[in-house]
Amino acid sequence: MVLLLIISSSRFAHYLSKAVTGELDAQAVLAIIVNLLPAYLSTLLPLGGFLGVLLTLGKLSVDNELTVLFANGVSQQQLVQVVLVPLSILAVLVATLSLWLAPEASRNVEEILYQQSHTTEFDSVVAGRFQGNIERQVIYAETMSDDRQQLLNVFVFNRPEVSAPSVIIKATSARQVFNEAYQTRYLLLKEGSRTEGQPDQLDYNVTRFEELAVRLYTEELQIDITRGFTLPTLMLIGSDNADHRAQLYWRISLPLMTLIVSFVAIALGQVNPRKGRFASLLPAVLVYLVYLSVLTTLRDDMTRAAANADIKIWLLHSAFLLLGLILLFGRQWLRQLVREGDSNAPA
């Protein structure tokens, strides 16, 4: 929950800054954050399960409860079986999020951004606040009508191109109109002045007008609702597209990783009571970060259509599964081999 709060807060601040500048509607920000939660959870829950097992077994080890359990006949295999029950449920939840909910929610986010990209500066105007892009167009209105159809005491800063002169317009009122011929929205201003000139120069043209139309610009965001992370999992299966295959392997890898890292957590969670429950926390987290970073790198390699990246992903899962099994049962296997060697040795 702490990790989720940190990540969602950072993204919330990012989209909130866009809402302040008028690029996003304030109500859309909350909808975007809510729809991003499944994707965040599908990535954070494996880490949450890993840390939960690690800290719980560390507590049991420090309190000597694991020692008592093992002394009363509980084997390492039974301990693994008990821990895998809640982690299997967690893995199913992660699979549901990564394979179904996260793609749907990501598509919703892209659609919200797409809709917001086709709103004009007028749609996001709030009375008493400068809104827009300072490099292109800024609108300010002292007050608005109750139906939000008319602005009163309006200020408009307009610069269609970087090298073009800046234009400052003041008007007593303004409303939005749509031109059918050009399929473009305009701000129709009444009874005001238009000042045009270059910054830092005193050569200005001032024009008085009774009625003036100013084009309203649309924020063209780069939105593509057909990207791999927004597509349903069934559409990714069998696709030859590199990005689609990378997304499919990533979605499958998250629930697999939830189970695989549990073996490492069970092994490293059994610490020496004298060293404390956090003795193996740092090494365990480093192992998890190496696993996740390599998996992310291989996913990016698959996106770039790198050779044998899919095989490397399966080898990575197998390697960390083998590591967890060795950490758990390595000593037991070694003792069995020694006993078998001693029993086969000549008298």
KEKE-3310 file (N, C-alpha, C; in steps of 0.2 Angstrom, whole numbers, plus 5000, padded with zeros to 4 digits):
npx = (5004:5010:5020:5011:5004:5015:5019:5007:5004:5015:5012:4999:5002:5009:4998:4990:4997:4996:4982:4981:4987:4978:4978:4972:4956:4950:4942:4945:4957:4956:4949:4959:4969:4963:4960:4973:4977:4976:4986:4997:4996:4997:5011:5016:5011:5018:5030:5025:5020:5032:5040:5031:5031:5045:5047:5038:5042:5054:5051:5045:5057:5065:5058:5060:5050:5050:5060:5054:5043:5050:5057:5046:5043:5038:5042:5053:5047:5034:5032:5034:5023:5013:5015:5014:5000:4993:5001:4998:4985:4987:4995:4985:4977:4986:4988:4975:4974:4985:4982:4969:4962:4971:4975:4962:4960:4971:4968:4956:4962:4970:4960:4953:4963:4964:4951:4953:4963:4956:4949:4945:4954:4944:4935:4941:4942:4943:4935:4944:4957:4972:4974:4980:4993:5008:5017:5009:4994:4984:4971:4961:4947:4937:4925:4911:4897:4882:4879:4891:4893:4897:4910:4916:4924:4937:4954:4966:4980:4989:4999:5002:5013:5030:5040:5031:5022:5017:5000:4989:4973:4959:4943:4926:4917:4915:4911:4910:4911:4907:4914:4907:4911:4926:4927:4931:4934:4930:4934:4923:4924:4919:4918:4932:4950:4964:4981:4996:5012:5031:5039:5049:5050:5045:5036:5020:5004:4988:4972:4955:4939:4923:4918:4927:4934:4943:4954:4952:4964:4968:4974:4986:4989:5000:4992:4988:4977:4979:4991:5001:5000:4987:4979:4967:4972:4969:4970:4983:4989:4997:5000:5012:5018:5031:5030:5017:5020:5030:5022:5013:5021:5026:5014:5011:5023:5022:5013:5019:5032:5028:5026:5038:5048:5044:5049:5063:5060:5055:5067:5077:5070:5071:5081:5095:5091:5099:5104:5093:5077:5078:5090:5092:5086:5090:5099:5089:5080:5089:5091:5078:5076:5086:5081:5068:5073:5081:5071:5063:5072:5073:5060:5060:5069:5062:5052:5060:5062:5072:5084:5080:5075:5063:5066:5076:5069:5061:5072:5077:5067:5067:5080:5080:5070:5077:5087:5080:5075:5087:5092:5082:5082:5095:5105:5099:5098:5112:5116:5109:5116:5129:5126:5122:5134:5142:5136:5138:5151:5166:5168)
npy = (4994:5006:5007:5008:5020:5029:5028:5031:5043:5051:5050:5056:5069:5072:5072:5081:5093:5095:5097:5109:5118:5117:5107:5095:5090:5093:5084:5072:5068:5061:5050:5044:5041:5031:5021:5018:5010:4996:4992:4996:4989:4975:4975:4978:4969:4956:4960:4964:4952:4945:4952:4951:4937:4936:4945:4939:4926:4929:4935:4924:4916:4924:4923:4910:4901:4894:4886:4878:4872:4864:4856:4848:4840:4846:4848:4855:4855:4854:4867:4875:4871:4876:4890:4893:4892:4905:4913:4907:4911:4924:4925:4921:4932:4942:4937:4939:4953:4957:4950:4953:4964:4975:4978:4982:4993:5001:5004:5012:5023:5028:5031:5041:5051:5053:5058:5070:5076:5081:5092:5109:5125:5132:5123:5120:5131:5140:5151:5166:5161:5159:5149:5137:5135:5143:5145:5145:5148:5157:5159:5169:5172:5183:5181:5169:5163:5155:5144:5141:5145:5158:5169:5182:5198:5196:5189:5186:5178:5175:5165:5159:5153:5150:5160:5170:5186:5191:5191:5200:5200:5209:5208:5212:5201:5184:5170:5153:5147:5136:5132:5126:5124:5124:5115:5119:5126:5142:5156:5169:5185:5200:5218:5225:5226:5223:5219:5218:5212:5210:5203:5213:5224:5240:5242:5241:5235:5241:5237:5241:5233:5227:5215:5199:5185:5171:5158:5142:5132:5114:5102:5092:5077:5063:5049:5032:5020:5007:5001:4988:4987:4990:4981:4967:4952:4940:4945:4946:4934:4923:4933:4941:4953:4962:4970:4966:4953:4954:4961:4951:4941:4948:4950:4936:4933:4940:4934:4922:4926:4930:4917:4911:4919:4917:4905:4909:4919:4911:4904:4914:4920:4913:4916:4918:4918:4927:4936:4944:4949:4956:4953:4947:4954:4965:4958:4949:4958:4964:4952:4951:4963:4962:4951:4957:4968:4962:4955:4965:4971:4961:4960:4973:4970:4961:4969:4976:4967:4958:4944:4928:4932:4928:4915:4918:4924:4913:4905:4914:4914:4900:4899:4907:4900:4888:4893:4897:4884:4878:4886:4883:4868:4864:4861:4849:4841:4839:4833:4821:4816:4814:4805:4794:4792:4788:4776:4768:4767:4756:4745)
npz = (5000:5004:4994:4982:4985:4984:4971:4964:4968:4963:4949:4950:4953:4941:4931:4937:4936:4922:4922:4928:4919:4910:4900:4903:4909:4925:4931:4924:4928:4940:4936:4927:4936:4944:4934:4931:4942:4942:4933:4941:4952:4948:4945:4958:4967:4967:4972:4985:4990:4991:5000:5011:5014:5017:5028:5037:5040:5044:5057:5063:5064:5072:5084:5087:5083:5071:5074:5084:5077:5067:5075:5080:5070:5058:5041:5029:5016:5020:5026:5014:5007:5015:5014:5001:4998:5001:4993:4980:4979:4978:4966:4957:4958:4953:4940:4935:4936:4927:4915:4911:4918:4919:4905:4900:4908:4905:4892:4894:4900:4889:4880:4887:4887:4874:4871:4878:4871:4861:4865:4867:4871:4877:4883:4894:4902:4917:4928:4932:4931:4923:4908:4897:4885:4886:4876:4865:4866:4877:4889:4898:4909:4918:4924:4921:4912:4919:4912:4906:4893:4889:4891:4902:4902:4895:4892:4880:4875:4860:4849:4834:4828:4832:4827:4824:4826:4843:4849:4859:4866:4871:4878:4881:4881:4877:4866:4861:4845:4831:4815:4801:4788:4789:4799:4812:4828:4835:4845:4848:4850:4858:4857:4860:4860:4850:4851:4842:4840:4842:4855:4867:4859:4852:4842:4839:4834:4836:4836:4836:4839:4836:4834:4834:4828:4835:4832:4841:4848:4847:4858:4853:4857:4858:4855:4855:4853:4850:4854:4861:4875:4878:4872:4872:4880:4873:4860:4858:4858:4847:4839:4827:4829:4837:4848:4853:4856:4866:4876:4879:4885:4895:4903:4907:4914:4926:4936:4936:4941:4954:4961:4959:4966:4978:4983:4985:4995:5005:5008:5012:5022:5033:5045:5056:5073:5081:5073:5069:5062:5050:5044:5032:5023:5014:5005:4999:4994:4984:4976:4971:4964:4954:4947:4942:4935:4925:4919:4914:4905:4895:4891:4884:4875:4867:4862:4853:4844:4846:4844:4850:4862:4869:4872:4881:4892:4897:4901:4911:4921:4924:4929:4941:4948:4950:4958:4970:4974:4976:4987:4996:4997:4996:5005:5011:5000:4998:5009:5008:4997:5002:5012:5004:4997:5007:5011:5000:5000:5002:5015)
capx = (5000:5014:5023:5006:5003:5021:5019:5001:5005:5019:5008:4994:5005:5010:4992:4987:5000:4992:4975:4982:4989:4972:4979:4967:4951:4951:4938:4948:4963:4954:4947:4965:4973:4959:4962:4980:4979:4977:4993:5002:4995:5000:5018:5018:5009:5023:5035:5022:5020:5039:5042:5027:5034:5052:5047:5034:5046:5060:5048:5045:5064:5068:5055:5061:5044:5051:5064:5050:5040:5055:5058:5040:5041:5037:5048:5054:5042:5027:5032:5033:5016:5008:5016:5012:4993:4991:5004:4995:4979:4990:4997:4979:4975:4991:4986:4968:4976:4989:4980:4963:4960:4976:4974:4956:4960:4975:4964:4952:4966:4972:4954:4952:4968:4962:4946:4955:4967:4952:4945:4949:4956:4938:4932:4945:4943:4940:4935:4949:4963:4975:4974:4983:5000:5011:5020:5004:4988:4982:4964:4959:4941:4936:4919:4908:4890:4880:4879:4897:4893:4900:4915:4916:4930:4941:4960:4968:4987:4989:5005:5001:5020:5036:5042:5026:5021:5012:4994:4986:4967:4955:4936:4921:4913:4916:4908:4912:4907:4909:4913:4905:4915:4932:4927:4936:4930:4933:4931:4920:4925:4915:4920:4938:4956:4969:4987:5000:5019:5036:5042:5055:5050:5040:5032:5014:4998:4983:4966:4949:4934:4916:4917:4933:4935:4950:4954:4954:4968:4967:4981:4987:4993:5002:4988:4987:4974:4980:4997:5001:4998:4980:4975:4966:4977:4967:4972:4990:4991:4998:5002:5019:5020:5036:5027:5012:5023:5033:5017:5010:5026:5026:5008:5012:5028:5021:5010:5025:5037:5025:5027:5045:5051:5042:5054:5068:5058:5055:5073:5080:5066:5073:5087:5098:5088:5104:5105:5087:5073:5080:5097:5093:5081:5094:5101:5083:5078:5093:5089:5071:5077:5090:5076:5064:5077:5083:5065:5061:5076:5072:5054:5061:5073:5057:5049:5064:5062:5079:5084:5080:5073:5058:5069:5080:5064:5060:5078:5077:5062:5070:5086:5078:5066:5082:5090:5075:5075:5094:5092:5078:5083:5102:5108:5095:5100:5119:5116:5107:5121:5134:5124:5122:5141:5145:5133:5141:5158:5168:5170)
capy = (5000:5012:5008:5010:5027:5033:5028:5034:5050:5054:5050:5060:5075:5073:5073:5087:5098:5096:5100:5116:5121:5117:5102:5090:5092:5091:5077:5067:5066:5056:5044:5042:5038:5025:5016:5016:5006:4989:4991:4997:4983:4969:4975:4979:4964:4951:4963:4964:4945:4943:4955:4948:4931:4937:4948:4935:4920:4932:4936:4917:4914:4927:4921:4903:4897:4890:4880:4873:4868:4859:4851:4844:4836:4850:4848:4861:4854:4856:4874:4878:4870:4881:4897:4893:4893:4912:4915:4905:4915:4931:4924:4921:4939:4946:4935:4942:4960:4958:4947:4956:4971:4981:4980:4986:5000:5005:5007:5017:5029:5031:5034:5047:5056:5054:5063:5076:5079:5084:5097:5115:5129:5135:5118:5119:5137:5141:5159:5169:5158:5159:5142:5136:5134:5149:5145:5145:5151:5157:5162:5171:5176:5185:5177:5165:5163:5149:5138:5140:5147:5164:5172:5190:5202:5191:5191:5180:5178:5170:5166:5153:5150:5153:5166:5175:5191:5189:5194:5201:5202:5210:5209:5212:5195:5179:5163:5148:5145:5131:5133:5120:5124:5122:5110:5121:5130:5149:5160:5175:5190:5206:5225:5224:5228:5218:5221:5213:5214:5206:5205:5217:5229:5245:5243:5237:5237:5241:5237:5241:5229:5226:5207:5196:5177:5168:5150:5139:5126:5108:5099:5085:5072:5056:5044:5026:5015:5000:4998:4982:4986:4992:4976:4961:4946:4935:4947:4946:4927:4921:4939:4941:4959:4961:4973:4962:4947:4957:4962:4944:4937:4951:4948:4930:4933:4943:4929:4917:4928:4929:4911:4909:4923:4915:4901:4913:4922:4906:4902:4919:4922:4909:4919:4916:4923:4931:4942:4948:4947:4960:4951:4945:4959:4968:4953:4947:4963:4964:4947:4953:4969:4959:4947:4961:4972:4958:4953:4971:4972:4956:4963:4978:4967:4958:4974:4978:4961:4955:4937:4923:4936:4924:4909:4920:4925:4907:4903:4918:4911:4893:4900:4910:4895:4884:4897:4896:4877:4876:4889:4879:4861:4862:4857:4843:4837:4838:4828:4814:4813:4812:4798:4789:4791:4784:4770:4764:4766:4750:4745)
capz = (5000:5004:4987:4978:4987:4982:4963:4961:4970:4958:4943:4951:4952:4934:4928:4940:4933:4916:4923:4930:4913:4905:4895:4905:4913:4932:4933:4920:4932:4945:4932:4924:4941:4946:4929:4932:4948:4941:4931:4946:4957:4945:4946:4965:4971:4967:4977:4991:4993:4992:5007:5016:5016:5020:5035:5042:5042:5049:5063:5066:5065:5078:5090:5088:5082:5066:5077:5087:5072:5064:5081:5081:5064:5052:5036:5024:5011:5023:5026:5008:5005:5018:5012:4994:4998:5000:4987:4974:4978:4976:4959:4953:4958:4949:4933:4933:4934:4921:4909:4910:4921:4917:4898:4899:4912:4901:4886:4896:4901:4882:4877:4891:4885:4867:4871:4881:4866:4856:4868:4865:4877:4879:4887:4901:4905:4924:4929:4937:4931:4916:4906:4891:4883:4885:4869:4859:4867:4884:4889:4905:4909:4925:4926:4916:4913:4923:4907:4903:4886:4888:4895:4903:4903:4893:4890:4876:4872:4855:4845:4831:4827:4836:4824:4822:4832:4848:4849:4865:4864:4877:4875:4886:4882:4871:4866:4857:4839:4827:4808:4798:4782:4791:4805:4817:4833:4836:4850:4845:4855:4856:4860:4863:4857:4848:4850:4839:4840:4844:4862:4868:4853:4854:4836:4840:4830:4840:4833:4840:4836:4839:4834:4832:4829:4836:4832:4847:4846:4850:4860:4849:4861:4854:4858:4850:4857:4847:4856:4864:4882:4879:4869:4876:4880:4868:4854:4858:4857:4840:4835:4825:4831:4842:4854:4856:4859:4872:4881:4881:4889:4902:4907:4909:4918:4932:4940:4937:4946:4961:4964:4959:4971:4985:4985:4987:5001:5011:5010:5015:5027:5039:5047:5063:5078:5084:5068:5068:5056:5044:5042:5025:5019:5009:5000:4996:4989:4978:4971:4967:4959:4948:4943:4939:4930:4919:4915:4910:4899:4890:4888:4880:4869:4863:4859:4848:4840:4847:4843:4856:4869:4872:4876:4887:4897:4900:4905:4917:4926:4926:4933:4948:4951:4952:4964:4975:4976:4979:4993:5001:4998:4994:5011:5012:4994:4999:5015:5005:4992:5006:5015:4999:4996:5013:5011:4995:5001:5004:5022)
cpx = (5004:5017:5017:5004:5009:5020:5013:5001:5009:5015:5002:4996:5007:5004:4989:4990:4997:4985:4976:4983:4983:4973:4974:4962:4952:4948:4941:4954:4962:4953:4954:4969:4969:4960:4969:4982:4980:4984:4998:5002:4998:5008:5020:5016:5014:5028:5032:5022:5027:5041:5037:5029:5041:5051:5043:5038:5052:5057:5048:5052:5066:5065:5055:5055:5045:5056:5059:5046:5044:5056:5052:5038:5039:5043:5048:5049:5035:5027:5031:5026:5011:5009:5014:5004:4991:4994:5001:4989:4982:4992:4991:4977:4979:4989:4980:4970:4980:4986:4973:4962:4965:4976:4968:4957:4965:4972:4959:4956:4968:4965:4952:4957:4966:4956:4948:4959:4962:4947:4949:4950:4949:4935:4935:4945:4939:4941:4940:4956:4966:4976:4976:4990:5003:5015:5015:4998:4986:4976:4963:4952:4939:4930:4916:4901:4888:4880:4885:4898:4896:4905:4915:4922:4936:4948:4963:4975:4987:4996:5005:5008:5025:5039:5037:5025:5016:5006:4991:4979:4963:4948:4932:4917:4916:4912:4911:4908:4910:4908:4912:4910:4922:4933:4932:4932:4934:4930:4929:4920:4921:4918:4926:4944:4960:4976:4992:5007:5024:5038:5048:5055:5044:5035:5026:5009:4992:4976:4960:4943:4928:4915:4924:4932:4942:4950:4956:4958:4966:4974:4981:4992:4994:4998:4987:4984:4975:4987:4996:4998:4991:4976:4973:4971:4975:4969:4979:4993:4991:5000:5010:5022:5025:5033:5022:5015:5026:5028:5014:5015:5027:5020:5009:5017:5027:5018:5016:5030:5034:5026:5034:5049:5049:5046:5060:5067:5058:5062:5077:5077:5068:5080:5089:5095:5093:5105:5099:5084:5074:5087:5097:5088:5084:5096:5095:5080:5082:5092:5083:5072:5081:5085:5071:5067:5079:5077:5062:5065:5075:5065:5055:5065:5067:5053:5053:5065:5069:5079:5084:5078:5067:5061:5073:5075:5062:5066:5079:5073:5065:5076:5084:5074:5071:5086:5086:5075:5082:5094:5088:5080:5090:5105:5105:5098:5108:5120:5114:5113:5127:5132:5124:5129:5144:5142:5136:5148:5160:5170:5177)
cpy = (5006:5013:5011:5018:5031:5034:5032:5041:5054:5055:5055:5067:5077:5075:5080:5093:5100:5099:5107:5120:5121:5111:5096:5093:5089:5084:5071:5064:5060:5049:5041:5038:5031:5020:5014:5011:4999:4987:4991:4991:4977:4969:4975:4973:4958:4954:4963:4957:4943:4946:4953:4942:4932:4940:4943:4929:4923:4933:4929:4915:4917:4925:4914:4899:4892:4884:4875:4869:4863:4854:4846:4841:4839:4850:4854:4861:4856:4864:4878:4877:4875:4888:4898:4894:4900:4915:4913:4909:4922:4930:4924:4928:4943:4944:4938:4950:4961:4956:4950:4963:4977:4983:4984:4993:5004:5008:5012:5024:5032:5034:5041:5053:5058:5059:5070:5080:5083:5090:5104:5119:5131:5130:5118:5126:5137:5149:5161:5165:5158:5151:5142:5135:5141:5150:5146:5149:5151:5161:5163:5174:5177:5181:5173:5165:5156:5143:5137:5141:5153:5166:5180:5192:5197:5193:5185:5182:5173:5171:5159:5150:5154:5159:5171:5180:5188:5193:5194:5204:5203:5211:5209:5205:5191:5173:5159:5147:5140:5132:5127:5119:5121:5117:5112:5126:5137:5152:5167:5180:5196:5212:5224:5227:5222:5221:5216:5216:5209:5208:5209:5223:5234:5246:5238:5240:5236:5242:5237:5237:5228:5218:5204:5189:5175:5161:5147:5132:5120:5105:5092:5081:5066:5051:5038:5021:5008:4998:4992:4982:4988:4986:4970:4956:4941:4938:4947:4939:4925:4927:4939:4948:4959:4964:4969:4956:4948:4958:4955:4941:4941:4950:4941:4929:4935:4938:4923:4919:4928:4923:4909:4913:4921:4910:4904:4916:4917:4905:4907:4922:4919:4911:4916:4921:4928:4937:4946:4947:4951:4958:4950:4949:4962:4963:4950:4952:4964:4958:4948:4958:4966:4955:4952:4966:4968:4956:4959:4972:4967:4958:4968:4975:4964:4963:4976:4972:4958:4947:4933:4927:4932:4918:4912:4922:4918:4904:4907:4915:4904:4894:4903:4904:4890:4887:4896:4889:4875:4880:4885:4872:4859:4858:4850:4838:4835:4833:4821:4811:4811:4805:4793:4787:4787:4777:4765:4763:4759:4750:4744)
cpz = (5000:4997:4982:4979:4984:4974:4961:4963:4965:4951:4944:4950:4945:4930:4931:4937:4926:4917:4925:4924:4908:4900:4897:4909:4920:4934:4929:4924:4936:4941:4929:4930:4943:4941:4929:4937:4946:4938:4936:4951:4954:4945:4953:4969:4972:4973:4984:4994:4995:4999:5012:5019:5020:5027:5040:5044:5046:5056:5067:5068:5072:5084:5091:5087:5076:5069:5080:5082:5069:5069:5082:5075:5058:5047:5032:5019:5014:5024:5020:5005:5008:5016:5005:4993:4997:4994:4981:4973:4975:4968:4955:4952:4953:4941:4931:4932:4928:4915:4907:4912:4919:4910:4897:4902:4908:4895:4888:4897:4894:4879:4881:4888:4878:4867:4874:4876:4861:4859:4867:4872:4881:4884:4894:4905:4912:4925:4934:4936:4924:4914:4899:4890:4882:4879:4864:4861:4874:4885:4897:4904:4917:4928:4920:4918:4916:4918:4904:4896:4884:4893:4896:4905:4902:4891:4886:4873:4866:4851:4841:4829:4831:4834:4823:4828:4837:4848:4856:4863:4871:4874:4882:4887:4876:4872:4861:4851:4835:4819:4804:4792:4784:4796:4810:4822:4834:4842:4848:4851:4853:4860:4864:4859:4855:4847:4848:4839:4843:4851:4862:4862:4855:4848:4837:4835:4835:4836:4837:4836:4840:4839:4831:4833:4829:4836:4838:4845:4850:4852:4857:4853:4857:4857:4853:4854:4855:4849:4861:4871:4883:4876:4873:4875:4874:4861:4853:4856:4849:4836:4833:4827:4837:4848:4857:4859:4866:4878:4884:4886:4896:4906:4910:4915:4925:4937:4941:4942:4953:4964:4964:4965:4978:4988:4988:4994:5007:5013:5014:5021:5034:5041:5054:5068:5081:5079:5067:5062:5050:5041:5035:5020:5013:5003:4996:4991:4983:4973:4967:4962:4953:4944:4939:4934:4924:4915:4911:4904:4894:4887:4883:4874:4864:4859:4853:4843:4840:4847:4850:4862:4872:4876:4882:4893:4901:4904:4911:4923:4928:4931:4941:4952:4954:4958:4970:4978:4979:4986:4999:5003:4997:4999:5012:5006:4995:5004:5012:5000:4996:5010:5010:4997:5001:5013:5006:4995:5004:5012:5024)
residu = (MET:VAL:LEU:LEU:LEU:ILE:ILE:SER:SER:SER:ARG:PHE:ALA:HIS:TYR:LEU:SER:LYS:ALA:VAL:THR:GLY:GLU:LEU:ASP:ALA:GLN:ALA:VAL:LEU:ALA:ILE:ILE:VAL:ASN:LEU:LEU:PRO:ALA:TYR:LEU:SER:THR:LEU:LEU:PRO:LEU:GLY:GLY:PHE:LEU:GLY:VAL:LEU:LEU:THR:LEU:GLY:LYS:LEU:SER:VAL:ASP:ASN:GLU:LEU:THR:VAL:LEU:PHE:ALA:ASN:GLY:VAL:SER:GLN:GLN:GLN:LEU:VAL:GLN:VAL:VAL:LEU:VAL:PRO:LEU:SER:ILE:LEU:ALA:VAL:LEU:VAL:ALA:THR:LEU:SER:LEU:TRP:LEU:ALA:PRO:GLU:ALA:SER:ARG:ASN:VAL:GLU:GLU:ILE:LEU:TYR:GLN:GLN:SER:HIS:THR:THR:GLU:PHE:ASP:SER:VAL:VAL:ALA:GLY:ARG:PHE:GLN:GLY:ASN:ILE:GLU:ARG:GLN:VAL:ILE:TYR:ALA:GLU:THR:MET:SER:ASP:ASP:ARG:GLN:GLN:LEU:LEU:ASN:VAL:PHE:VAL:PHE:ASN:ARG:PRO:GLU:VAL:SER:ALA:PRO:SER:VAL:ILE:ILE:LYS:ALA:THR:SER:ALA:ARG:GLN:VAL:PHE:ASN:GLU:ALA:TYR:GLN:THR:ARG:TYR:LEU:LEU:LEU:LYS:GLU:GLY:SER:ARG:THR:GLU:GLY:GLN:PRO:ASP:GLN:LEU:ASP:TYR:ASN:VAL:THR:ARG:PHE:GLU:GLU:LEU:ALA:VAL:ARG:LEU:TYR:THR:GLU:GLU:LEU:GLN:ILE:ASP:ILE:THR:ARG:GLY:PHE:THR:LEU:PRO:THR:LEU:MET:LEU:ILE:GLY:SER:ASP:ASN:ALA:ASP:HIS:ARG:ALA:GLN:LEU:TYR:TRP:ARG:ILE:SER:LEU:PRO:LEU:MET:THR:LEU:ILE:VAL:SER:PHE:VAL:ALA:ILE:ALA:LEU:GLY:GLN:VAL:ASN:PRO:ARG:LYS:GLY:ARG:PHE:ALA:SER:LEU:LEU:PRO:ALA:VAL:LEU:VAL:TYR:LEU:VAL:TYR:LEU:SER:VAL:LEU:THR:THR:LEU:ARG:ASP:ASP:MET:THR:ARG:ALA:ALA:ALA:ASN:ALA:ASP:ILE:LYS:ILE:TRP:LEU:LEU:HIS:SER:ALA:PHE:LEU:LEU:LEU:GLY:LEU:ILE:LEU:LEU:PHE:GLY:ARG:GLN:TRP:LEU:ARG:GLN:LEU:VAL:ARG:GLU:GLY:ASP:SER:ASN:ALA:PRO:ALA)
# end
